[in-house]
Amino acid sequence: MVHLKHGKYNELHRKDCDRSPSIDSMMREVLHMLGNIDFEHEVELDKVERNLTDQELKSSIRKKIEAAHRERREPYVELLAQLRQRQLRLSLHH
């Protein structure tokens, strides 16, 4: 299973705080990362479906993959929510 690359999340978060790139471009980058995470998740699930025949084992592995997927996405979903909030605040002040 693929795990969260904390360095990339931290790099995005630092970019957001230090250099203030456009919020739209940050949001696009985070959405792109989420898309990659989701794609990798689907690939992992497909491998389980194709390669395992034991239904009980499949179910157990799928649950682990789902939990890892949620854990991996969570920081990016949170960052996206923060960016949306910032975007909303900026639009109200302009």
All heavy atoms as an XYZ file, in Angstrom:
795
protein
N       0.826     -1.190      0.000
C       0.000      0.000      0.000
C       0.875      1.260      0.000
O       1.933      1.286      0.574
C      -0.886      0.017      1.244
C      -2.119     -0.836      1.100
S      -3.113     -0.757      2.582
C      -2.931     -2.437      3.112
N       0.374      2.278     -0.635
C       1.087      3.541     -0.692
C       0.675      4.384      0.506
O      -0.493      4.453      0.858
C       0.736      4.281     -2.000
C       1.491      5.584     -2.091
C       1.031      3.403     -3.200
N       1.638      5.023      1.143
C       1.338      5.833      2.323
C       1.543      7.307      2.023
O       2.234      7.675      1.080
C       2.220      5.404      3.498
C       1.957      4.003      3.916
N       0.843      3.638      4.619
C       2.631      2.866      3.673
C       0.857      2.341      4.815
N       1.935      1.854      4.253
N       0.975      8.147      2.838
C       1.058      9.590      2.689
C       2.497     10.048      2.673
O       3.295      9.647      3.506
C       0.318     10.271      3.851
C       0.452     11.779      3.936
C      -0.167     12.428      2.713
C      -0.234     12.290      5.182
N       2.808     10.869      1.722
C       4.138     11.461      1.649
C       4.065     12.790      2.378
O       3.709     13.810      1.810
C       4.549     11.646      0.199
C       4.697     10.329     -0.521
C       4.985     10.520     -1.978
C       5.044      9.161     -2.652
N       5.073      9.269     -4.086
N       4.404     12.767      3.667
C       4.277     13.956      4.508
C       5.059     15.132      3.954
O       4.641     16.266      4.075
C       4.720     13.656      5.939
C       3.792     12.724      6.648
N       2.546     13.122      7.064
C       3.911     11.427      6.971
C       1.945     12.100      7.635
N       2.752     11.059      7.596
N       6.191     14.878      3.351
C       6.998     15.958      2.812
C       6.235     16.782      1.787
O       6.315     18.003      1.776
N       5.507     16.117      0.906
C       4.758     16.833     -0.130
C       3.638     17.655      0.493
O       3.418     18.798      0.109
C       4.194     15.839     -1.160
C       3.514     16.502     -2.329
C       4.497     17.278     -3.190
C       3.814     17.807     -4.426
N       4.632     18.707     -5.186
N       2.932     17.096      1.462
C       1.874     17.843      2.145
C       2.475     19.058      2.851
O       1.966     20.159      2.727
C       1.152     16.946      3.158
C       0.238     17.724      4.074
C      -0.961     18.234      3.590
C       0.584     17.966      5.384
C      -1.796     18.966      4.416
C      -0.243     18.698      6.213
C      -1.437     19.186      5.726
O      -2.254     19.913      6.545
N       3.565     18.851      3.568
C       4.212     19.953      4.279
C       4.698     21.013      3.306
O       4.610     22.203      3.577
C       5.366     19.447      5.145
C       4.873     18.653      6.329
O       3.753     18.833      6.780
N       5.709     17.756      6.818
N       5.217     20.576      2.162
C       5.685     21.523      1.151
C       4.518     22.369      0.649
O       4.629     23.583      0.523
C       6.314     20.740     -0.001
C       6.770     21.598     -1.153
C       7.276     20.748     -2.303
O       7.929     19.720     -2.048
O       6.994     21.111     -3.445
N       3.392     21.741      0.383
C       2.204     22.483     -0.056
C       1.749     23.462      1.012
O       1.411     24.602      0.718
C       1.052     21.516     -0.350
C       1.024     20.883     -1.714
C      -0.101     19.868     -1.774
C       0.871     21.912     -2.800
N       1.732     22.996      2.245
C       1.271     23.843      3.337
C       2.209     25.043      3.507
O       1.758     26.160      3.700
C       1.168     23.035      4.627
C       0.445     23.764      5.709
N      -0.903     24.025      5.629
C       0.883     24.293      6.861
C      -1.269     24.694      6.708
N      -0.203     24.873      7.469
N       3.505     24.807      3.409
C       4.468     25.903      3.520
C       4.297     26.888      2.383
O       4.336     28.087      2.575
C       5.900     25.362      3.507
C       6.434     24.992      4.863
C       7.938     24.848      4.843
N       8.421     23.988      3.778
C       8.436     22.669      3.814
N       7.974     22.029      4.863
N       8.915     21.975      2.808
N       4.084     26.378      1.160
C       3.860     27.266      0.022
C       2.675     28.172      0.316
O       2.703     29.356      0.044
C       3.541     26.460     -1.243
C       4.718     25.885     -1.950
C       4.217     25.245     -3.226
C       5.190     24.289     -3.817
N       4.615     23.584     -4.964
N       1.628     27.574      0.860
C       0.418     28.318      1.153
C       0.694     29.422      2.160
O       0.204     30.524      2.024
C      -0.653     27.356      1.702
C      -1.968     28.038      1.964
O      -2.354     28.927      1.175
O      -2.609     27.693      2.966
N       1.511     29.142      3.165
C       1.759     30.096      4.239
C       2.845     31.104      3.883
O       2.734     32.276      4.209
C       2.162     29.360      5.513
S       0.865     28.312      6.153
N       3.916     30.671      3.221
C       5.072     31.530      3.027
C       4.977     32.418      1.785
O       5.116     33.617      1.866
C       6.354     30.688      2.922
C       6.647     29.943      4.199
O       6.068     30.299      5.240
O       7.456     29.003      4.153
N       4.749     31.811      0.658
C       4.846     32.563     -0.578
C       3.492     33.029     -1.099
O       3.445     33.811     -2.021
C       5.528     31.728     -1.647
C       7.002     31.539     -1.348
C       7.658     30.834     -2.460
N       7.594     29.415     -2.157
C       7.944     28.464     -2.982
N       8.368     28.737     -4.165
N       7.861     27.202     -2.623
N       2.416     32.524     -0.576
C       1.070     32.878     -0.989
C       0.866     32.821     -2.500
O       0.532     33.819     -3.124
C       0.696     34.269     -0.474
O       0.645     34.250      0.913
N       1.090     31.657     -3.107
C       0.758     31.558     -4.530
C      -0.754     31.700     -4.662
O      -1.465     31.671     -3.671
C       1.224     30.159     -4.921
C       1.211     29.394     -3.662
C       1.508     30.387     -2.562
N      -1.217     31.816     -5.853
C      -2.650     31.999     -6.011
C      -3.391     30.818     -5.390
O      -2.977     29.666     -5.525
C      -3.006     32.170     -7.479
O      -3.369     30.956     -8.059
N      -4.439     31.144     -4.711
C      -5.233     30.099     -4.053
C      -5.795     29.131     -5.087
O      -5.818     27.924     -4.866
C      -6.346     30.738     -3.199
C      -5.719     31.463     -2.013
C      -7.339     29.680     -2.722
C      -6.684     32.260     -1.175
N      -6.196     29.653     -6.221
C      -6.734     28.784     -7.276
C      -5.706     27.751     -7.726
O      -6.033     26.579     -7.894
C      -7.194     29.604     -8.476
C      -8.435     30.411     -8.191
O      -9.161     30.080     -7.231
O      -8.698     31.375     -8.931
N      -4.450     28.180     -7.902
C      -3.432     27.220     -8.346
C      -3.129     26.205     -7.253
O      -2.897     25.029     -7.542
C      -2.158     27.933     -8.809
O      -1.526     28.590     -7.740
N      -3.135     26.647     -5.999
C      -2.932     25.708     -4.889
C      -4.066     24.686     -4.854
O      -3.830     23.494     -4.667
C      -2.890     26.457     -3.554
C      -1.604     27.199     -3.289
S      -0.244     26.080     -2.956
C      -0.815     25.279     -1.477
N      -5.288     25.171     -5.023
C      -6.433     24.262     -5.000
C      -6.347     23.261     -6.147
O      -6.617     22.071     -5.953
C      -7.743     25.056     -5.056
C      -8.015     25.799     -3.761
S      -9.448     26.889     -3.838
C     -10.778     25.688     -3.867
N      -5.932     23.720     -7.330
C      -5.776     22.798     -8.468
C      -4.731     21.739     -8.152
O      -4.918     20.559     -8.449
C      -5.387     23.559     -9.733
C      -6.553     24.184    -10.451
C      -6.173     24.680    -11.835
N      -5.113     25.683    -11.808
C      -5.312     26.979    -11.616
N      -6.528     27.438    -11.428
N      -4.289     27.810    -11.608
N      -3.616     22.143     -7.530
C      -2.563     21.192     -7.197
C      -3.059     20.159     -6.180
O      -2.803     18.963     -6.319
C      -1.338     21.936     -6.654
C      -0.145     21.036     -6.487
C       1.132     21.782     -6.140
O       1.171     23.024     -6.223
O       2.091     21.084     -5.780
N      -3.776     20.623     -5.161
C      -4.307     19.699     -4.146
C      -5.333     18.757     -4.782
O      -5.318     17.548     -4.521
C      -4.918     20.475     -2.954
C      -5.630     19.530     -2.003
C      -3.834     21.256     -2.214
N      -6.210     19.290     -5.630
C      -7.197     18.437     -6.299
C      -6.512     17.411     -7.197
O      -6.946     16.252     -7.276
C      -8.182     19.287     -7.106
C      -9.181     20.070     -6.270
C      -9.900     21.106     -7.131
C     -10.178     19.132     -5.594
N      -5.443     17.821     -7.863
C      -4.677     16.891     -8.699
C      -4.085     15.768     -7.842
O      -4.143     14.594     -8.209
C      -3.580     17.649     -9.448
C      -2.746     16.785    -10.323
N      -3.177     16.320    -11.540
C      -1.495     16.288    -10.142
C      -2.239     15.559    -12.075
N      -1.207     15.530    -11.247
N      -3.540     16.137     -6.689
C      -2.964     15.135     -5.792
C      -4.046     14.174     -5.302
O      -3.827     12.966     -5.229
C      -2.261     15.815     -4.626
C      -1.023     16.573     -5.068
S      -0.221     17.422     -3.724
C       0.604     16.038     -2.952
N      -5.204     14.717     -4.954
C      -6.311     13.858     -4.520
C      -6.729     12.910     -5.646
O      -7.027     11.735     -5.397
C      -7.498     14.700     -4.052
C      -7.324     15.351     -2.680
C      -8.417     16.387     -2.450
C      -7.332     14.308     -1.574
N      -6.741     13.413     -6.860
C      -7.061     12.551     -8.006
C      -6.060     11.416     -8.148
O      -6.433     10.268     -8.416
N      -4.777     11.726     -7.966
C      -3.747     10.681     -8.030
C      -3.933      9.657     -6.921
O      -3.804      8.452     -7.153
C      -2.351     11.300     -7.935
C      -1.952     12.036     -9.186
O      -2.524     11.837    -10.251
N      -0.968     12.903     -9.061
N      -4.220     10.134     -5.721
C      -4.446      9.230     -4.589
C      -5.631      8.322     -4.882
O      -5.573      7.103     -4.654
C      -4.670     10.034     -3.285
C      -3.373     10.698     -2.841
C      -5.237      9.139     -2.177
C      -3.543     11.739     -1.736
N      -6.704      8.884     -5.402
C      -7.894      8.093     -5.717
C      -7.613      7.074     -6.818
O      -8.075      5.931     -6.751
C      -9.060      9.000     -6.125
C      -9.598      9.813     -4.965
O      -9.282      9.496     -3.793
O     -10.340     10.780     -5.221
N      -6.839      7.483     -7.825
C      -6.501      6.562     -8.905
C      -5.680      5.384     -8.373
O      -5.968      4.221     -8.683
C      -5.730      7.286    -10.014
C      -5.297      6.374    -11.113
C      -6.212      5.932    -12.059
C      -3.983      5.930    -11.187
C      -5.823      5.059    -13.070
C      -3.581      5.064    -12.189
C      -4.503      4.629    -13.140
N      -4.664      5.686     -7.558
C      -3.840      4.619     -6.981
C      -4.683      3.684     -6.117
O      -4.473      2.469     -6.118
C      -2.700      5.217     -6.165
C      -1.654      5.903     -7.021
C      -0.630      6.679     -6.213
O      -0.670      6.628     -4.971
O       0.210      7.351     -6.844
N      -5.647      4.251     -5.419
C      -6.558      3.461     -4.592
C      -7.352      2.487     -5.459
O      -7.481      1.300     -5.141
C      -7.486      4.419     -3.826
C      -8.604      3.766     -3.119
N      -9.901      3.851     -3.559
C      -8.640      3.005     -2.001
C     -10.677      3.176     -2.740
N      -9.935      2.657     -1.790
N      -7.879      2.982     -6.573
C      -8.643      2.122     -7.475
C      -7.776      1.018     -8.061
O      -8.225     -0.127     -8.206
C      -9.276      2.953     -8.600
C     -10.390      3.859     -8.139
C     -11.562      3.104     -7.518
O     -11.919      2.011     -8.007
O     -12.110      3.607     -6.528
N      -6.533      1.339     -8.376
C      -5.604      0.335     -8.910
C      -5.366     -0.757     -7.865
O      -5.388     -1.955     -8.185
C      -4.273      0.992     -9.355
C      -3.203     -0.053     -9.637
C      -4.499      1.876    -10.573
N      -5.153     -0.352     -6.622
C      -4.939     -1.332     -5.550
C      -6.158     -2.239     -5.379
O      -6.014     -3.459     -5.239
C      -4.635     -0.627     -4.228
C      -3.253     -0.032     -4.165
C      -2.956      0.578     -2.808
O      -3.244     -0.074     -1.786
O      -2.432      1.702     -2.779
N      -7.344     -1.643     -5.383
C      -8.567     -2.450     -5.240
C      -8.724     -3.406     -6.421
O      -9.118     -4.566     -6.231
C      -9.798     -1.548     -5.129
C      -9.974     -0.794     -3.821
C     -11.181      0.132     -3.908
C     -10.125     -1.755     -2.642
N      -8.412     -2.938     -7.611
C      -8.518     -3.782     -8.797
C      -7.571     -4.971     -8.718
O      -7.924     -6.094     -9.077
C      -8.244     -2.950    -10.053
C      -8.502     -3.736    -11.317
O      -9.627     -4.265    -11.463
O      -7.575     -3.832    -12.154
N      -6.352     -4.729     -8.222
C      -5.386     -5.821     -8.063
C      -5.922     -6.887     -7.116
O      -5.785     -8.090     -7.369
C      -4.055     -5.296     -7.515
C      -3.217     -4.567     -8.515
C      -1.940     -4.095     -7.843
C      -1.155     -3.164     -8.725
N       0.021     -2.622     -8.024
N      -6.535     -6.454     -6.021
C      -7.097     -7.401     -5.057
C      -8.194     -8.217     -5.734
O      -8.247     -9.446     -5.593
C      -7.650     -6.662     -3.809
C      -8.466     -7.593     -2.935
C      -6.503     -6.048     -3.014
N      -9.061     -7.540     -6.466
C     -10.162     -8.234     -7.139
C      -9.656     -9.256     -8.146
O     -10.195    -10.356     -8.247
C     -11.085     -7.227     -7.846
C     -11.963     -6.451     -6.906
C     -12.849     -7.346     -6.037
O     -13.479     -8.290     -6.560
O     -12.887     -7.102     -4.819
N      -8.621     -8.902     -8.899
C      -8.115     -9.785     -9.944
C      -7.254    -10.928     -9.415
O      -7.246    -12.002     -9.998
C      -7.300     -8.993    -10.972
C      -8.159     -8.172    -11.906
C      -7.357     -7.467    -12.983
N      -6.547     -6.399    -12.399
C      -5.220     -6.334    -12.468
N      -4.535     -7.255    -13.084
N      -4.556     -5.334    -11.918
N      -6.539    -10.694     -8.323
C      -5.513    -11.658     -7.902
C      -5.909    -12.574     -6.749
O      -5.218    -13.551     -6.499
C      -4.219    -10.927     -7.545
C      -3.628    -10.218     -8.746
O      -3.732    -10.697     -9.862
N      -3.026     -9.063     -8.519
N      -6.968    -12.250     -6.044
C      -7.341    -13.080     -4.901
C      -8.686    -13.750     -5.155
O      -9.591    -13.149     -5.721
C      -7.428    -12.240     -3.626
C      -6.129    -11.595     -3.148
C      -6.391    -10.733     -1.925
C      -5.087    -12.653     -2.828
N      -8.782    -14.989     -4.690
C     -10.050    -15.706     -4.851
C     -10.770    -15.891     -3.520
O     -11.989    -15.993     -3.506
C      -9.811    -17.091     -5.499
O      -8.857    -17.802     -4.720
C      -9.310    -16.942     -6.924
N     -10.030    -15.902     -2.435
C     -10.621    -16.081     -1.105
C     -11.394    -14.813     -0.724
O     -10.811    -13.754     -0.512
C      -9.506    -16.360     -0.094
C     -10.036    -16.623      1.304
O     -10.863    -15.816      1.789
O      -9.600    -17.619      1.915
N     -12.728    -14.934     -0.641
C     -13.577    -13.766     -0.388
C     -13.318    -13.131      0.975
O     -13.346    -11.909      1.113
C     -15.057    -14.150     -0.523
C     -15.469    -14.502     -1.937
C     -15.179    -13.381     -2.921
O     -15.453    -12.221     -2.665
N     -14.599    -13.745     -4.061
N     -13.061    -13.951      1.966
C     -12.801    -13.425      3.303
C     -11.500    -12.616      3.315
O     -11.438    -11.532      3.891
C     -12.722    -14.583      4.307
C     -12.944    -14.151      5.731
C     -13.091    -15.362      6.652
O     -13.964    -16.207      6.401
O     -12.308    -15.414      7.614
N     -10.476    -13.136      2.671
C      -9.202    -12.435      2.570
C      -9.368    -11.152      1.767
O      -8.850    -10.095      2.145
C      -8.152    -13.346      1.921
C      -6.748    -12.763      1.758
C      -6.171    -12.334      3.108
C      -5.837    -13.768      1.078
N     -10.108    -11.219      0.653
C     -10.379    -10.033     -0.162
C     -11.020     -8.941      0.675
O     -10.638     -7.779      0.620
C     -11.331    -10.374     -1.310
C     -10.705    -10.706     -2.597
C     -11.810    -10.792     -3.651
C     -11.300    -11.432     -4.899
N     -12.306    -11.476     -5.950
N     -12.018     -9.326      1.435
C     -12.748     -8.363      2.259
C     -11.825     -7.708      3.275
O     -11.854     -6.487      3.468
C     -13.902     -9.063      2.964
O     -14.569     -8.172      3.797
N     -10.999     -8.495      3.903
C     -10.058     -7.975      4.900
C      -9.074     -6.997      4.268
O      -8.823     -5.911      4.800
C      -9.309     -9.141      5.548
O      -8.298     -8.674      6.379
N      -8.530     -7.364      3.136
C      -7.559     -6.505      2.463
C      -8.231     -5.236      1.950
O      -7.669     -4.141      2.055
C      -6.841     -7.275      1.337
C      -5.950     -8.357      1.961
C      -6.029     -6.330      0.457
C      -5.297     -9.280      0.973
N      -9.447     -5.356      1.409
C     -10.175     -4.165      0.943
C     -10.386     -3.179      2.084
O     -10.232     -1.973      1.902
C     -11.521     -4.561      0.340
C     -11.451     -4.906     -1.131
C     -12.835     -4.928     -1.757
N     -13.734     -5.851     -1.080
C     -14.043     -7.075     -1.507
N     -13.541     -7.522     -2.623
N     -14.863     -7.829     -0.821
N     -10.732     -3.691      3.269
C     -10.931     -2.807      4.428
C      -9.648     -2.068      4.778
O      -9.672     -0.877      5.086
C     -11.433     -3.610      5.630
C     -12.875     -4.035      5.505
C     -13.293     -4.875      6.681
C     -14.713     -5.399      6.469
N     -15.128     -6.318      7.520
N      -8.520     -2.766      4.718
C      -7.231     -2.121      5.006
C      -6.899     -1.069      3.955
O      -6.402      0.012      4.285
C      -6.124     -3.174      5.083
C      -6.220     -4.044      6.311
C      -5.146     -5.099      6.333
C      -5.328     -5.991      7.553
N      -4.348     -7.070      7.589
N      -7.178     -1.381      2.704
C      -6.925     -0.422      1.617
C      -7.810      0.808      1.787
O      -7.348      1.945      1.619
C      -7.149     -1.089      0.242
C      -6.052     -2.125     -0.028
C      -7.204     -0.043     -0.873
C      -6.289     -2.984     -1.259
N      -9.074      0.601      2.148
C      -9.995      1.732      2.356
C      -9.524      2.617      3.509
O      -9.543      3.838      3.397
C     -11.411      1.225      2.635
C     -12.086      0.533      1.469
C     -12.370      1.445      0.296
O     -12.467      2.678      0.481
O     -12.490      0.910     -0.816
N      -9.084      1.997      4.596
C      -8.613      2.772      5.751
C      -7.363      3.573      5.381
O      -7.248      4.754      5.730
C      -8.325      1.841      6.931
N      -6.439      2.956      4.670
C      -5.219      3.652      4.254
C      -5.559      4.796      3.298
O      -4.967      5.873      3.367
C      -4.251      2.673      3.593
N      -6.523      4.575      2.429
C      -6.956      5.604      1.473
C      -7.523      6.818      2.207
O      -7.150      7.957      1.916
C      -8.001      4.996      0.527
C      -8.547      5.953     -0.471
N      -9.866      6.324     -0.462
C      -7.966      6.615     -1.494
C     -10.069      7.181     -1.454
N      -8.943      7.371     -2.089
N      -8.390      6.571      3.172
C      -8.957      7.686      3.954
C      -7.854      8.445      4.694
O      -7.836      9.677      4.700
C      -9.999      7.170      4.950
C     -11.341      6.840      4.329
C     -12.391      6.555      5.390
N     -12.045      5.452      6.267
C     -12.264      4.168      5.995
N     -12.840      3.820      4.869
N     -11.919      3.244      6.861
N      -6.934      7.710      5.301
C      -5.844      8.332      6.055
C      -4.945      9.162      5.140
O      -4.519     10.259      5.498
C      -5.024      7.245      6.749
C      -3.890      7.776      7.578
C      -3.099      6.660      8.253
O      -3.703      5.647      8.649
O      -1.870      6.829      8.366
N      -4.686      8.648      3.976
C      -3.810      9.338      3.037
C      -4.462     10.610      2.488
O      -3.802     11.620      2.277
C      -3.468      8.383      1.897
C      -2.431      8.920      0.976
C      -1.948      7.851      0.026
N      -1.029      8.463     -0.901
C      -0.968      8.160     -2.176
N      -1.753      7.230     -2.674
N      -0.119      8.771     -2.958
N      -5.759     10.571      2.248
C      -6.484     11.729      1.691
C      -6.728     12.832      2.713
O      -6.798     14.009      2.343
C      -7.862     11.275      1.189
C      -7.878     10.583     -0.124
C      -9.311     10.188     -0.477
N     -10.226     11.308     -0.476
C     -10.500     12.080     -1.517
N      -9.919     11.844     -2.665
N     -11.348     13.084     -1.421
N      -6.889     12.459      3.952
C      -7.349     13.401      4.979
C      -6.581     14.725      5.032
O      -7.204     15.797      5.025
C      -7.345     12.725      6.346
C      -7.912     13.587      7.438
C      -7.939     12.879      8.775
O      -7.640     11.670      8.847
O      -8.257     13.554      9.758
N      -5.246     14.719      5.077
C      -4.548     16.012      5.162
C      -4.808     16.908      3.951
O      -4.893     18.126      4.077
C      -3.069     15.644      5.244
C      -3.005     14.185      5.438
C      -4.325     13.601      5.118
N      -4.960     16.305      2.780
C      -5.203     17.083      1.570
C      -6.624     17.637      1.548
O      -6.842     18.764      1.095
C      -4.915     16.237      0.332
C      -3.478     15.794      0.294
C      -3.120     14.498      0.635
C      -2.465     16.691     -0.046
C      -1.796     14.094      0.628
C      -1.141     16.304     -0.053
C      -0.816     15.003      0.284
O       0.494     14.611      0.291
N      -7.562     16.867      2.032
C      -8.947     17.345      2.129
C      -9.009     18.512      3.103
O      -9.671     19.526      2.836
C      -9.894     16.197      2.541
C     -11.287     16.717      2.853
C      -9.952     15.131      1.448
N      -8.299     18.397      4.211
C      -8.257     19.482      5.188
C      -7.607     20.733      4.594
O      -8.097     21.852      4.789
C      -7.513     19.043      6.448
C      -8.275     18.037      7.271
C      -7.476     17.477      8.437
O      -6.343     17.971      8.697
O      -7.969     16.550      9.087
N      -6.501     20.556      3.875
C      -5.839     21.686      3.242
C      -6.762     22.344      2.223
O      -6.848     23.572      2.147
C      -4.530     21.241      2.582
C      -3.724     22.316      1.857
C      -3.387     23.481      2.785
C      -2.467     21.715      1.266
N      -7.471     21.540      1.454
C      -8.414     22.079      0.474
C      -9.503     22.902      1.162
O      -9.852     23.991      0.700
C      -9.019     20.934     -0.341
C      -9.873     21.317     -1.539
C      -9.089     22.170     -2.532
C     -10.405     20.062     -2.200
N     -10.002     22.417      2.279
C     -11.021     23.161      3.032
C     -10.451     24.496      3.523
O     -11.134     25.531      3.459
C     -11.525     22.332      4.202
N      -9.197     24.488      3.977
C      -8.562     25.731      4.431
C      -8.412     26.715      3.270
O      -8.659     27.918      3.422
C      -7.183     25.444      5.027
C      -7.218     24.696      6.327
C      -5.829     24.229      6.762
O      -4.821     24.537      6.124
N      -5.788     23.477      7.851
N      -8.020     26.198      2.120
C      -7.870     27.060      0.952
C      -9.215     27.646      0.524
O      -9.303     28.818      0.154
C      -7.226     26.288     -0.200
C      -5.755     25.918     -0.006
C      -5.310     24.928     -1.061
C      -4.886     27.159     -0.017
N     -10.250     26.830      0.573
C     -11.591     27.323      0.218
C     -12.038     28.410      1.181
O     -12.632     29.406      0.771
C     -12.595     26.173      0.207
C     -12.449     25.281     -0.998
C     -13.462     24.170     -0.994
N     -13.365     23.393     -2.226
C     -13.651     22.119     -2.317
N     -14.081     21.448     -1.260
N     -13.544     21.486     -3.465
N     -11.742     28.227      2.459
C     -12.086     29.249      3.457
C     -11.336     30.544      3.172
O     -11.908     31.628      3.237
C     -11.759     28.769      4.876
C     -12.734     27.753      5.406
C     -14.082     28.389      5.673
O     -14.817     28.795      4.784
N     -14.424     28.481      6.943
N     -10.051     30.421      2.889
C      -9.244     31.605      2.586
C      -9.772     32.301      1.327
O      -9.879     33.525      1.277
C      -7.785     31.222      2.398
C      -6.922     32.450      2.083
C      -5.468     32.134      2.105
N      -5.079     31.846      3.475
C      -3.997     31.180      3.804
N      -3.198     30.727      2.871
N      -3.690     30.959      5.066
N     -10.127     31.507      0.320
C     -10.670     32.057     -0.922
C     -11.968     32.822     -0.640
O     -12.171     33.919     -1.151
C     -10.909     30.927     -1.916
C     -11.327     31.374     -3.291
C     -11.523     30.181     -4.207
O     -12.182     29.213     -3.821
N     -10.946     30.238     -5.388
N     -12.811     32.247      0.191
C     -14.067     32.900      0.550
C     -13.807     34.204      1.291
O     -14.397     35.239      0.972
C     -14.924     31.960      1.412
C     -16.252     32.523      1.902
C     -17.154     32.868      0.728
C     -16.924     31.518      2.816
N     -12.898     34.171      2.267
C     -12.565     35.398      3.020
C     -12.035     36.483      2.096
O     -12.413     37.649      2.219
C     -11.552     35.097      4.129
C     -12.145     34.437      5.341
C     -11.170     34.455      6.525
N      -9.861     33.898      6.216
C      -9.521     32.618      6.350
N     -10.404     31.742      6.781
N      -8.305     32.209      6.065
N     -11.167     36.096      1.179
C     -10.594     37.077      0.244
C     -11.668     37.647     -0.678
O     -11.656     38.842     -0.980
C      -9.473     36.455     -0.558
C      -8.176     36.194      0.198
C      -7.184     35.436     -0.691
C      -7.559     37.476      0.718
N     -12.585     36.803     -1.103
C     -13.630     37.299     -2.012
C     -14.582     38.242     -1.284
O     -15.135     39.155     -1.886
C     -14.415     36.135     -2.621
O     -15.203     35.489     -1.646
N     -14.748     38.054      0.018
C     -15.613     38.952      0.802
C     -14.951     40.296      1.070
O     -15.632     41.300      1.261
C     -16.001     38.292      2.126
C     -16.883     37.068      2.028
C     -17.082     36.439      3.405
C     -18.221     37.393      1.384
N     -13.603     40.320      1.068
C     -12.873     41.550      1.358
C     -12.573     42.364      0.106
O     -12.059     43.461      0.204
C     -11.569     41.257      2.099
C     -11.782     40.698      3.472
N     -12.729     41.175      4.343
C     -11.157     39.683      4.120
C     -12.689     40.475      5.464
N     -11.747     39.568      5.360
N     -12.838     41.790     -1.069
C     -12.520     42.511     -2.306
C     -13.724     42.986     -3.000
O     -14.765     42.724     -3.037
C     -11.701     41.624     -3.250
C     -10.298     41.480     -2.771
N      -9.847     40.336     -2.200
C      -9.266     42.340     -2.751
C      -8.577     40.479     -1.869
N      -8.201     41.706     -2.199
